[in-house]
Amino acid sequence: MIRVLFVCLGNICRSPMAQYIFQDMVTKKGIENQFYIDSAATSYEENGNPMHYGARRKLEQMNIKCGNHTSRRIDRKDYKEFDYIIGMEESNIRNIRRIVGEDKEKKIHRLLDFSKNPRDIADPWYTGNFDKTYEDIVEGLNNFLERMQKNNELM
């Protein structure tokens, strides 16, 4: 089983969106049994809070089911438990490394580094643009899944 953890600052917008979009993608491809997918924050700011209403609304608009999400902070043990730890922007990557330590196994990635146009995914908490965030996440996830298929990581 491939264990994937998506990470952003508060775990109420981008990382849960990535979690549920990716779950939807792999379910539609019939490969959901090959994955364990979760999300987390790099801060305690939103710890215990539900998904942002804008993120939930966008997923519902796209007919993507999202569970009863509660924000949590990444911790050191997550590095052992996950195969991929995927941040949404460069500051997430720095904070993930600060929390989990050295990335000896090369598990930590920025989501859009899998795309042909590497960049940060802007935080819709500040921009208010959940449509753009959704598009960027889908782009990154499609490329992440393609890479996994090319590398024969999927059965």
Residue pairs with C-beta under 8 A, 6 or more apart in sequence:
1 33
1 34
1 35
1 36
2 34
2 35
2 36
2 83
2 84
2 148
2 153
2 154
3 35
3 36
3 37
3 38
3 81
3 82
3 83
3 84
4 22
4 35
4 36
4 37
4 38
4 82
4 83
4 84
4 86
5 37
5 38
5 39
5 40
5 74
5 78
5 81
5 82
5 84
5 85
5 86
6 14
6 15
6 16
6 18
6 19
6 22
6 37
6 38
6 39
6 40
6 86
6 88
6 111
7 15
7 39
7 40
7 41
7 42
7 74
7 85
7 86
7 87
7 88
7 92
7 96
8 14
8 15
8 39
8 41
8 42
8 87
8 88
8 89
8 92
8 123
9 41
9 42
9 43
9 45
9 91
9 92
9 95
9 123
9 125
10 41
10 43
10 45
10 46
10 49
10 71
10 125
11 39
11 40
11 41
11 46
11 71
11 72
11 73
12 41
12 46
12 49
12 50
12 51
12 52
12 55
12 69
12 71
12 125
13 51
13 52
13 54
13 55
13 123
13 124
13 125
13 130
13 133
14 55
14 88
14 121
14 123
14 124
14 133
14 137
15 39
15 40
15 41
15 88
16 39
16 51
16 55
16 66
16 69
16 71
17 55
17 58
17 59
17 133
17 134
17 137
18 39
18 86
18 88
18 111
18 137
18 140
18 141
19 37
19 38
19 39
19 69
20 59
20 64
20 65
20 66
20 67
20 69
21 59
21 62
21 64
21 134
21 137
21 138
21 141
22 35
22 37
22 141
22 144
22 145
23 32
23 35
23 37
24 64
24 65
25 141
25 142
25 145
26 32
26 34
26 35
26 37
26 145
29 145
31 154
31 155
34 154
34 155
38 82
39 69
40 72
40 73
40 74
40 78
41 47
41 71
41 72
41 73
41 74
42 73
42 74
42 87
42 92
42 95
42 96
42 99
43 73
43 95
44 73
46 71
47 71
47 72
47 73
48 70
48 71
48 72
49 70
49 71
50 56
50 68
50 69
50 70
50 71
51 66
51 69
52 124
52 125
54 124
54 128
54 130
55 124
55 130
55 133
56 66
57 130
58 130
58 131
58 133
58 134
59 65
59 66
60 66
62 134
73 99
74 85
74 96
74 99
74 100
75 99
75 100
76 99
76 100
76 101
78 85
78 100
79 85
79 100
79 101
79 103
79 107
82 107
83 107
84 107
84 109
84 144
85 96
85 100
85 107
85 108
85 109
86 108
86 109
86 110
86 111
86 144
87 93
87 95
87 96
87 108
87 109
87 110
87 111
88 110
88 111
88 120
88 121
88 123
88 137
89 110
89 120
89 121
89 122
89 123
90 110
90 120
92 110
93 108
93 109
93 110
96 108
97 103
97 108
100 108
110 118
110 120
111 121
111 136
111 137
111 140
111 141
111 144
112 118
112 119
112 120
112 121
112 136
112 139
112 140
114 140
114 143
114 144
114 146
114 147
115 139
115 140
115 143
116 143
117 139
119 136
121 133
121 136
121 137
121 140
122 129
122 132
122 133
122 136
123 133
124 130
124 132
124 133
127 133
148 154
